[in-house]
Amino acid sequence: MKPDLARWRVRAGYPAAAAYFLLAHPRPGLLAAGAALGAFGLLWRAWAAGYLEKNRRLSTDGPYGRTRNPLYFGSLWMAAGMAVASGSTAAAILVAAYWLAFYPATMRAEERELAARYGDAFADYAARVPAFWPRWRAPEAGPQPGFRFQLYWRNREYRAALGYLLVLALLALRMLVR
């Protein structure tokens, strides 16, 4: 990914998060629904992280056999969960705008890097597997490693779970102190 894009995604995240919490008006039912959507995204991301060996091999198995961007697919569900949990149309629009401003460009940049690194292997993979929306039918599996918890840990995916739990806790607190 281009360093500038990654840097701006993080830098823009802080004021976007502050605005999100200022705009949020969570309610119990919406908070629960948003938590469920986000949990689906977290599980999808966890599944993907357990297959990802960054800079060591092209990941094509597990969720990577269904979509080339399973981490970002999970992030979309987490963003949808945040939008719903906020109980605010303005906060939901902010979440959607942030996601659309950074994630499609990030995916394109990463795919260019993978194409440069893995050449024909990536081109073959890209021809078989959709870029974003997963195919739900499982691909035919060859002799590849399965999910490995140590990869989940090495990829620090637990931080996404902790961050999402923090968002939910702050929304619940906001709901209580209104």
ZITAJO-V918461 format. One line per field, one symbol per residue. ss: DSSP state (h for helix, s for strand, l for the rest). phi: phi as a letter, one per 30 degrees, with the letter a starting at -180 (. if undefined). burial: + if it has 16 or more other C-alpha atoms within 10 Angstrom, else -. Layout:
ss = ???
phi = ???
burial = ???
//
This chain:
ss = llhhhhhhhhhhhhhhhhhhhhhllllhhhhhhhhhhhhhhhhhhhhhhllllllllllllhhhhllllhhhhhhhhhhhhhhhhhllhhhhhhhhhhhhhhhhhhhhhhhhhhhhhhhhhhhhhhhhllllllllllllllllllllhhhhhhlllhhhhhhhhhhhhhhhhhhhll
phi = .deddddddddddddddddeddddbdbedddddddddddeddddddedddcdcehcaddbchdddcadbdddddddddddddddddibdddddddddddddcdedddddddddddddchdddeddddccddbddddddddccdbdcdbdddedddhdeddddddddedddddddddcd
burial = --------+------++--++-+++++--+++++++++++++-+++++++++-----+++++++++++++++++++++++++++++++--++-+++-++--++--++---+--++------+--++--++++-+----+-------+---++--+-++-++--+--++--++-++---
//
